[in-house]
Amino acid sequence: MGNTDGLARRFEDNRHRLHSVAFHVLGSAADAEDAVQAAWLKASRADYAAVDNLPGWLTTITARVSVDALRARSRRIEQPLPEPSELNGSTAFAVPAADEEVLRSEAVSRALLVVLDRLSPSQRVAFVLHDVFDVPFEDIGDVLDRSPEAAKKLASRARARLRDTSGEPPRRRAEHLRVVSAFLAASRGGDIPALLEMLAPDVVRRVDPVLVPAGVPTQMRGAADVAQETRSFTGRAEVGAVLIVDGAPSIAIAPGGRLFALLRIGIGDDGRIHTIDITGDRKRLRTATLHLPGADLPPEHATAARRGPVLL
């Protein structure tokens, strides 16, 4: 194949995969689209007649463009975290709608995007390309201007940073994760009976003032009141994800995959929730240690990536 029209058709066939690669690396739908367009310009000007694996070649080009953009962004002044704006008692998040649309319409993990932000650019790229998209380390090394061995080490270090290595007994951890996941699911649906079963009668909810509208108390006590309150904040629950925060199962509120607030869930020996501490303090968010719950990568990501050029 040696004509631009033919390349354009093949590029469009792979566009979804290329956009997914760029989105995982950059965490922004707009930046990902820019990277894909830049990748097309590079590909259309290149001699591709002898390319045996065109999808792999296009992926490598897109990855290189994304790496350059990620490194440039990391050298700039740190971008502010999303800020809430209170509108009639509900919260609108200051993130592009396109980012949230990608997360809702594709099987991209919100939790994964949040923790990927804690990696260095090279670690993030090595992990995403290998563990999510099954790109060989030889190709990843070319993208990063490193040896395959160095690329493999970067991915390994990324996994170590994403994996929870706290010493909590596995059975206890699994039970706490179950409770936190059930709490998030019930909060999304405003399921009062389910919430009342999970909440201790004297549960205490504390929240930073910036995260709630005027007139909402920063501290609330009692299962009935706390459960009822969740109906006012189902939008926030919709953009929540279960993470391990400072060694404990917690919930990250992450519109567009960008950390906005953390809910630290205190669970008693009775298996019920006794405390809910919600913070939006920027310093506390940046210094919190975040890990994915369970395995390094949710199995559905690895499985989907190995099926071929689909949009995760």
RAFENGI-V206274 format. One record per backbone hydrogen bond with DSSP energy under -0.5 kcal/mol. NH is the residue of the N-H (numbers start at 0). CO is the residue of the C=O. E is the energy in kcal/mol with one decimal. If there is no record, write none. Layout:
BEGIN
nh | co | e
NH | CO | E
NH | CO | E
END
This chain:
BEGIN
nh | co | e
6 | 2 | -1.9
7 | 3 | -2.7
8 | 4 | -2.0
9 | 5 | -2.0
10 | 6 | -2.8
11 | 7 | -2.4
12 | 8 | -2.0
13 | 9 | -1.3
14 | 11 | -0.8
17 | 13 | -2.5
18 | 14 | -3.0
19 | 15 | -2.1
20 | 16 | -2.5
21 | 17 | -2.3
22 | 18 | -2.6
23 | 19 | -2.5
24 | 20 | -1.9
25 | 21 | -2.9
26 | 22 | -3.1
31 | 27 | -2.5
32 | 28 | -2.3
33 | 29 | -2.2
34 | 30 | -2.3
35 | 31 | -2.3
36 | 32 | -2.3
37 | 33 | -2.4
38 | 34 | -2.4
39 | 35 | -2.1
40 | 36 | -1.9
41 | 37 | -2.1
42 | 38 | -2.8
43 | 39 | -2.9
44 | 40 | -1.0
45 | 42 | -1.2
47 | 45 | -0.9
50 | 47 | -1.7
53 | 51 | -0.8
56 | 52 | -2.4
57 | 53 | -2.7
58 | 54 | -2.2
59 | 55 | -2.3
60 | 56 | -2.1
61 | 57 | -2.5
62 | 58 | -2.7
63 | 59 | -2.3
64 | 60 | -2.3
65 | 61 | -2.4
66 | 62 | -2.7
67 | 63 | -2.3
68 | 64 | -2.0
69 | 65 | -2.7
70 | 66 | -2.8
71 | 67 | -2.2
72 | 68 | -2.2
73 | 69 | -2.1
74 | 70 | -1.2
75 | 71 | -0.7
75 | 72 | -0.7
84 | 91 | -1.3
86 | 84 | -0.5
86 | 89 | -2.8
89 | 86 | -2.0
91 | 84 | -1.9
91 | 89 | -0.5
93 | 82 | -0.9
94 | 92 | -2.0
98 | 95 | -0.8
99 | 95 | -1.1
100 | 96 | -2.3
101 | 97 | -2.1
102 | 98 | -1.7
103 | 99 | -2.2
104 | 100 | -2.5
105 | 101 | -2.1
107 | 105 | -0.7
112 | 108 | -1.9
113 | 109 | -1.9
114 | 110 | -2.1
115 | 111 | -2.3
116 | 112 | -1.0
116 | 113 | -0.6
117 | 114 | -1.8
118 | 115 | -1.8
123 | 119 | -2.9
124 | 120 | -2.3
125 | 121 | -2.4
126 | 122 | -2.6
127 | 123 | -2.8
128 | 124 | -2.6
129 | 125 | -1.9
130 | 126 | -2.4
131 | 126 | -0.8
131 | 127 | -1.2
132 | 127 | -1.5
133 | 129 | -1.1
134 | 128 | -3.1
139 | 135 | -2.0
140 | 136 | -2.7
141 | 137 | -1.4
142 | 138 | -2.0
143 | 139 | -2.3
144 | 140 | -0.8
145 | 140 | -2.8
150 | 146 | -2.4
151 | 147 | -2.3
152 | 148 | -2.0
153 | 149 | -2.2
154 | 150 | -2.1
155 | 151 | -2.1
156 | 152 | -2.6
157 | 153 | -2.1
158 | 154 | -2.4
159 | 155 | -2.1
160 | 156 | -1.8
161 | 157 | -1.9
162 | 158 | -2.1
163 | 291 | -0.6
164 | 162 | -0.5
172 | 168 | -2.7
173 | 169 | -2.8
174 | 170 | -2.0
175 | 171 | -2.4
176 | 172 | -2.6
177 | 173 | -2.0
178 | 174 | -2.1
179 | 175 | -2.6
180 | 176 | -2.6
181 | 177 | -2.3
182 | 178 | -2.4
183 | 179 | -2.3
184 | 180 | -2.3
185 | 181 | -2.5
186 | 182 | -2.2
187 | 183 | -2.1
188 | 184 | -1.4
189 | 185 | -0.7
189 | 186 | -0.5
190 | 185 | -2.5
191 | 189 | -1.5
194 | 190 | -2.2
195 | 191 | -2.7
196 | 192 | -1.4
197 | 193 | -1.3
198 | 194 | -2.2
199 | 272 | -2.9
202 | 199 | -2.1
203 | 273 | -2.2
204 | 219 | -3.2
205 | 203 | -0.5
205 | 275 | -2.9
206 | 217 | -2.3
207 | 277 | -1.5
210 | 207 | -1.9
211 | 208 | -1.4
215 | 212 | -1.9
216 | 214 | -0.5
219 | 204 | -2.5
221 | 202 | -2.6
222 | 200 | -1.6
225 | 221 | -2.3
226 | 222 | -2.7
227 | 223 | -2.3
228 | 224 | -2.0
229 | 225 | -1.1
229 | 226 | -0.6
230 | 227 | -1.3
231 | 228 | -2.3
232 | 229 | -1.4
233 | 230 | -0.5
236 | 232 | -1.7
237 | 233 | -2.0
238 | 234 | -0.8
238 | 235 | -0.9
239 | 236 | -1.9
240 | 251 | -1.8
242 | 249 | -2.0
243 | 290 | -2.6
244 | 242 | -0.7
244 | 247 | -3.0
245 | 243 | -0.6
245 | 288 | -3.1
247 | 244 | -1.7
249 | 242 | -3.2
250 | 262 | -2.3
251 | 240 | -3.3
252 | 250 | -0.5
252 | 260 | -2.9
253 | 238 | -3.1
253 | 251 | -0.8
256 | 253 | -2.1
257 | 254 | -1.7
259 | 252 | -2.8
260 | 252 | -1.4
261 | 278 | -2.3
262 | 250 | -3.1
263 | 261 | -0.6
263 | 276 | -3.0
264 | 248 | -0.7
264 | 262 | -0.7
265 | 263 | -0.6
265 | 274 | -3.0
266 | 264 | -0.6
267 | 271 | -2.5
270 | 267 | -2.0
272 | 197 | -2.9
273 | 265 | -3.3
273 | 271 | -0.5
274 | 265 | -1.4
275 | 203 | -2.4
276 | 263 | -2.4
277 | 205 | -2.9
277 | 275 | -0.6
278 | 261 | -2.5
278 | 276 | -0.5
284 | 280 | -2.3
285 | 281 | -2.2
286 | 282 | -1.8
287 | 283 | -1.1
289 | 287 | -0.6
290 | 243 | -2.1
291 | 161 | -2.5
300 | 297 | -1.9
301 | 297 | -1.1
302 | 298 | -2.5
303 | 299 | -2.0
304 | 300 | -2.6
305 | 301 | -1.6
306 | 302 | -0.6
306 | 303 | -1.1
307 | 303 | -0.5
307 | 304 | -0.8
309 | 307 | -2.5
311 | 309 | -0.8
END
